[in-house]
Amino acid sequence: MPGEGTGPDFNPIIEFSTVTSPSNTPSDQTGASMPSSQAHTQTYLAQTPGDSGDSQSTSTSAQNSLAEALGPDPLDIDLAQINIPELLRTQQYILELKSATLKQSSMDAENIWRLQNPISHHFADTSDKDFIYALETFISCMNAPQKTYDSFRAASKRRHPEDPFLSFDQMKHQIETLTGVSAIYHGMCIGSCVGYTGPQKDLENCPVCTEPRYQPGSKRPCKQFATIPIGPVIQALYGSPEVSKQMHYLEKELAKNLEHSMLQPLNYTIQSCNHADVTLEDLKSFRSNTAKDYREKLHLLLTARNKTHYEELRLLTGLTKQTIFSGLSRTLGVPHIFVRDIMHLVNLNDPDLLLGLWQKTLKCYPPDNHDNWDWGVLKSPTIWKAHGETIEQAVPFIPSTFGRAPRNPAEKINSGYKAWEFQLYIFGLGPTLLRHILPRQYWLNYCKLVSGVCILQQHSISHVDLKRGSKLLNNFCIEFENLYYQRQVSRLHFVRHSIHLLTHMGSETVRAGPLACYAQWPMETAIGNLGAEIQNDRDFYANLIQRGILRTQ
């Protein structure tokens, strides 16, 4: 909103951001004697009017202020103070990451230079018709075995022997040169126990199974894994004006502000668990102190005196060790670097809970009794079968563009029912087809879940919708506890993490953008596509990484 950018609630992390091409790698951090980048830096003011000023200094100032508020970094600890071997090894990896340079990265010197000195575009010379013809053929054959490309090339050479036509390997080299994207290979244990990187880069034998690193009488690794550097990939994407614009979609859709159970069981006296009821205001306060709380707990864990003390601190803090992502610079920091996945939360976890309640398949602990579950209307085989048939009858009316239609849940719910099927079933057909089956109070509560999730799953969401969707989910969670759990100790297992996490969906949208923009759907699709592209099961993962390299190029 105009005029809100400098108000008392202005958050520089959310409202102001500097977007720089990944080619802008400071020369003092690369360790390579290459010229500094000349890439253009664009400044975006998200909902903030006025002059941008010095964006870099503003961003740095905001980060410094945040660091002061959080206190000392628990990872700035002397290695001698860490007594648990696993924590020590992880800390060594983090230190390696923090001091990493491009020169140490094993990247080709030419690729490092290109990363620091980006060209204006990454497109092929369209005047070279022979190359364009070979390139289009290569792309068309990407999902086919290499022999398909070779056969097409051979046929083309027979028809036009005078025209140059690059071989498969020559084309791969040309694409690598064109995009600047190439893999970095490191040795690994032949049994895939460890990779020889970081503090283990100089080992001659696997520390887990003792297998040798190299083939007998040589320095040839027995096995290698590949890393695809993200910098050249993003830089290549920035070479296209259209793609670079799409890359900032999430940033531009970041929401502005969100105004913003939790119920203690009756007669509950378990030590450290008998806290007062948690309110929505409490959740808001907890979220504001997440990073500071994480740092304090991590410091406790890292200073564990011995294994026994470590196990006690694990239970106390909820942490097992520090994350290697702490070694990355220029991030939102831990735990804010991690985002929520709406795909598994609302399409697998919550449907599993609700159907378990409605079918009375969820475990029941005494003194509770399934007979007291007035919501368990789908327990009846007749009703459950009839309900499944209505789902089946509705399928012809679902447009094919909606993707895989849900199967009859009465017959297929335990036969690999997919997340997308649950999405169409629970959040599409369910509210209508369950209206006259579920008791009204439970149906209304269910509809609040459906409405809130559908609103917050939009790729672009208005401030009004954001508040409305968040309010619906908060009301659903509070009502869910009152309707189902009813403060009974024997029903505590009803209130799963997946219920509690719904109260954070609105604030997460404010912090990281619309949930649909970083859901797991694209990753699951990519995994399926890559698996289908493997033509030979022999050395599956080696073939998989080659497909991945081609994809990134």
N, C-alpha and C positions, 0 to 999 in steps of 0.2 A: 504494500500500500504506500502511496506517496507520502513522504513525511515521516514514515516509521523507521527509516534506516538509522536515524541517530537517536532514537528514543531510548528510555532506560532499559528496555528489553532487547535492545539490539545485540545480536550475537555475531561477532565477526567471523566465526567459523562457518556459520550458516549463510549469513547475508553477503559476505564478501569472499571472493575467491579469485586467484590468479591462475589462469590456464596457460601453460607453456608447452610448446612442442617438446616431446621427450628428447629432442636433439640438444636442448639447452643443458648440457652436462658441464658443470663448472670444471675448468681445467685443473684446479687445485685438488679435485677429488678423483680425477681419472688416473693420475699417475702416468699419463702418456703425453709426450711432447707434441701435441697437435694444436692447431690454431683454435681459438675459442669460437663457440658457435655464433653465427650471425642470424640464427632463426628468429622469426618475428614472434614477439610475445603479445598475446591478446589478453586484455583485461575485461572481465565480465563482472558487472555489478548486479547481483541477483536481488531484484526488488529494492535497490538502493539508489536514489537519485543523487545527482551532484557529480563533482569532479572526482575521478578515481585517485588522483594523487600518486604517491609512490607506492605501487601495489606490493612490490617485494618487501619494502620496509614495513608496510602495514601488516602483511602476512607474518613476517618475522616477529614483529612486536606482539601480535596476537598469540603466537606460539610461545614466546617468552613469558607472557602474562599467564598463559595456561600452565606452563611448567612451574612457575612460582606458586600458583594456587594448589597444584598437586603435591608439591614438596619434593624431596630428593628421590631420584630414580633408584629403586631397589636393585636394579641391574648394575649400578655403579658400585660393585662390591668386590673386594679382594678375593681372588679365587681360593686363597688359603682358608677363607672363612666358610667355604662350602664343603660339607663333610659327606654328602650323599653322592656317590659316583655318577648316577644318572643326571642329577642336577648340574654337576660339574661339567660333564660332557656337553650338555645342552648349552651351558653358559659359554663354553669355549666356541661353539658354533655361532652363538650370537655375537661374540666379540669379533670373530672372523668376518661376519656380515657387516658389522659396523665399520670395519677398517678396509672393506673390499674396495678395489679400484678396477677400472676397466683394463688396465695393463696386466693385472693379475687374473683376469677373467678367462684367459685362453681364447678370447676373441681374436680373429684375424685383424692385423694392424690396419688393413684397408677398411674393414667394417667399422673399426673404432673411429677412423678418420671420417667416414661417412656419417656416423652417428653424431659426431661433433660438428660436421659441416654439411647439413642436409641440402640436397638438391631441391629445386622448386617443384619437381614432380617425379613420379616413379613409373611413368608410362613408357611403353615400347615405342620405337620409331615406326609410326604407321606407314612411312614411305617404303619400308622394307617389306614388300608383299610376301616374299618367300618366308620370312621369319613369322609374320603374322599368321600365315597359313599353317605353319608348323605349330605355332603356339595354340591356335584354336583347336587343332587336331589333338594336341597334348591334353588340353583342358577337357575336351570331349571324352577322352579315354581315361581320365583320372580314376574312375570307378571300375575300370576294367583291368584285366591282367596286362603286364607290360607287353606281352606278345601281341596284343591287339594293336597297340601303337606300332610295333615293329612290322606287323603284317600290312597295315595301312600304308606305312612309309615305303615298304618294299613295292607294293602295288603302284603307288604314286611314282616311284623312281622308274618303274618299268614303262609307265605311260609317258613320263616327262623326264628322261634321264639327264637332260641338260640343266634342270632346275635343282638348286641346292635344297636339301631337306635334312635338318639336323637329326641325329640319332637321339634315342631316349636319354642317354647320359649327357650328351651335349645340351639337350634342351633343359635338363635339370640344372646344369651349370649356368646356363643363360638366365634362367629364372632366379637363381640364387644371386647372380650378379645384378639383375634388374631390381630386385626387392631389397637386397642387403640382408636378407634373413637366412642364416645358416646355423646349423646345430653345433653345439660344443659337446665333445665327448669326454667322459671320465671313466676310469676303471671302477669296477664293482666286483664284489664277491661272486664267484661262479654259482653259488647257491642263493644269490640275491639277499644275503644277510645285511651287508653294509655297502655304502658307496665310499670310495677312497677320496673323500673331500674333507675340507676343514681340518680339524685336529687329527684326522685319520689319513690325510693325503700321502704320508710317507710310509705307511705300513706295507710290509711285504707279504703278510699273511692276514687272513680274516680274523679279527679278534673274537668272533663268535664260534666259527666252525674250524678255524686254523687252516683252511684251504689256501694254497698259494695264490698270490695275486696275478703272477705272470706265468706264461707258458714256459715249460722247462727249457733252460738254456737261452732265454731271450728276455726282452723287455716288452714283449707283446702281451697286452692284458688278456686274461682268460675270458673276460666278459666286460662289456661297456654299457653305459646308459647315456642317453642324450638329453641335453638341456636346450630348450629353444629360448634365447634371450628375448625378453618382452620389448626392450627398447626399439630395435629395428622393426619389429612387427607394428608397433604403434606409429613409428615414424613413417612407415610405408602407407599406413592408413591415412595419415595426415597429408599424404601426397595427393589425395583426391578431395577437392572442395566439398563434394556432396557427402562423402563418408565422414570427413572431419566435422561437418555440421551435425551429422547424426550422432557422433560420439559425445556431443555436449547436450544431448536431449535430456539425460537424467539430471544434469546440473541445472538446466533451465527449469525443470519441473519441481525442484526442491520447494517444499511448502514454506509458508512464512512463519506462522506461530500456531500453536495449539493450546487453547485454554484447557487448560485441564482444571475364595478371596482370602481367602483373606479373613474368614470368620473362624474364631477359635472354637474348637469343640466344647461341648458342655462337660463340666467336671473333668477337665483335662489337666493333669499335673506333671506331665513329662518334663524333666529338667531341660532348659534351653529351648523348649518348644511351646511353653505356656505363655506366649506373648499375647498382648491385647489384639483385638481385631485390627487388620490392616485396611486402611482406607485408600481411596484413589489419590488423595493428597500425599499420603505416605509414599505411594509408588512414585509420585512425581519427585519427591525429595530423594528417594533411593536412586533414581535415575541420574539426578544431578551430581551425585557423589560416586558414581560407578568407578571412574578411573582412579580416584584417590583411594577408594576402598580396595580396589584391586592391587594397587601398589603396596598398601600397608600389609595386606595378606600375603603377597608374594615375598615381601621382606621377611616376614615370620618364617615362611616355608624355607627360604634359602639359608636361613641361619639355624636350621635344625641341628641339634647336637649329635644325634645318632639315628639309626634306623627306627627305633621305637618312637623317639620324639617326632620323627618325620611322619610316621603313620598317624600319630595323634594330631599333628598339624594339618594333615590332609583332610581329616574329618572336620576339623575346626574351620578351615578356610574354604573347603570345597575345591582346592587346587591340587594338582598332582605335580606340576612342574611349570617352569616358565615356557612361553611359546617362542619358537625360533623366529617368528614374525617380528619379535621385538628388535631384531637386528636391522630391520629395514628403516631407512630414513624417509622423510617427507611423506609421512602417513598421518592418519588421524590418531595414531597411537592405540595401544591395547587398553581396554577391550573394544574401543570404538571402531577399530579397523574391521571388525566382524559384523556382518549384517544378518538379519533373520531370513529364513527361507519359508516363504508362504506356501510353496507347493506341498511339502510334506506335512506342514502344520495343519492346514485346513482341509486337505484332500486325502490324508491318510490317518493322521493321529486322531483328530476330532471325530471323523466318521466312525472310526473303530470304537471310540468311547461311547458315542450316542447309540449306535446299533447294539453294542453290548448291553447297554441299559434297557433299550426298548425290547430286546429279545431275551432279556434276563440271562444272558450268557456270562456276564461279568461276575466275578467271584463274590460270594456273599459270606460275610463273617458274622458269627453270633455276637450279640443276641439278635441281630438283624435277620430277616427272613424274606425270601423271594416273594412270599405272599403279600408282603407289605408294599411291594413295588407296583403302585397303581399305574405307573407309566409303561410297564412291560407288556404292551398290547401286541407286540409282534411275536410274543412267545407262542401264541396260538398257531399251530401248523396251517390251519385253514386260512387265517388272515395273512400270514407270511407268504403262503403260496399265491393267494389272490393278489397281494401287493406286488409280488414279483412279476405276475402276468400283466399287470397294468403298466409296469415299466417296459416290458417287452412290447406291448401294444402301442406304446407311445413312440417307439424308435422310428417307425416310418415317417413321423412328422418332424424329426430332427434333421435340419439341413446337413448335407454331407460336409459342408465347410466347417461344421462344428467339430470335426474329427471323429474319433472312435466313439460310437454310441454305447451306452451302458448295456451290459448283458442282464439277463434276469438274475437279480441278486439272490433270489430264493434257491437258485440252482448253481450259480457261479461265484458267489461271494467268497468262497474259500478256494477258488481255482485261479489264482493270480489276477484278481480284480485290480485293474490299473487305476492309478491316481486320476487320470483323465476321466475314467468311467465314474469314479466317485464324484468328481467335479460336476458332471452333468446330472448325476443321480441326486446327490445331496443338495447341491446349490442351484439346480435347474428344475428337475421334475418333482423333487421331494416336497416342497411346500404345498403344492397343489394336491399331490396324490396321498399325502399324509394328513390332510386337513381334517378329514372325517374319521381318521383312525386314532391319532393321538388325542388324549384328553386336551381340552382347549388351552389350559394354562401352560402345558408342556409344548403344545404346537406354537403358541405365541412366542414363547421363549426361544424355540428353534428358529422361528422366522426372524428374530432379531439377529441371530448369528448369521443367517443367510444374507440378510440385507446389509449388515455391517461389513461382511467379507466382500460381497459384490461391489460395494461402494469403494472400499479401500484397495481392490484389485485393479482399479482403473490405471491405465498407463499415464493419463493426465488427470489430475484431480484438483478441484477448486478448494479454496479455503473453507467454504461453507460445507461442501461434501465431506471434507476431511474431519471437521468437527462433528458432523452428523454421524458418519460411520464410526468414529471413535466412541461417541456416546452410546450408540447401539451395542457395540461389543462390550463396553464397560457394564451396561445394564444387563446384557446377557450373562456375563460372568457372575455378577452379584445374584441375579435371579437363579442361576444354575445351582449355586451353593445353597440357596434357601429352598429350592424345589426338590433337589435330589439329595444332597449331602445332609442338610438339615442339622448341622452341628453334631452329628453322631460320629463318635470315634470309629465305629465299625464301617463307616462309609467314607473315611478320609481318602481312600484310594480312588474315589470318584474324581477328586479334584487334582487331576494330573497337570503336569507342566504345560501341556498343550492348552488347557483352559486358562491358566495364568498368563501365558504368553500373548493371548489375544488382547489383554489390557495394554500391551506395549506396541501394538501395531500402528496406532495413530502417531505416537511419539517417534517411532522408528521411521515413519513416512516423513516427518518433519526433519529428522536428522540425516537420512540417507536418500530420500526421494521415494517415489512411488514403488511399492513392494513388487509390482509386476516387472519392474525393470531389472531386478537382480534375483528373480526366482530361479529355481533349479531347472525349470523346463528346458531352456536352451542347452544346458549341460547334459541333461538326460538324453535329449535328442542327438547331440553330438556324439555321445557314447554309443548310442544305437547305430548311428550312421557309420562311425569309424569301424565298429565291429562288423557291420555288414560288408564293408569294403575289403576286409581281409580275405584274400582268395586262397591263402595257404596257411593251414593251422600250424605248420612247422615253424618254430621260433616266432610264436605269435606276437610277443611284445616288441621284438625287433622290427617286424613288419608294421606293427601299430605305430611306432615312432616315426617310421618313414612316411606313413599316411599323414601323421600330424605335422611333419615338416612341410609336406606338399600343401597342406591346408593353410598353414601360416604364410607360406610364400605367395 
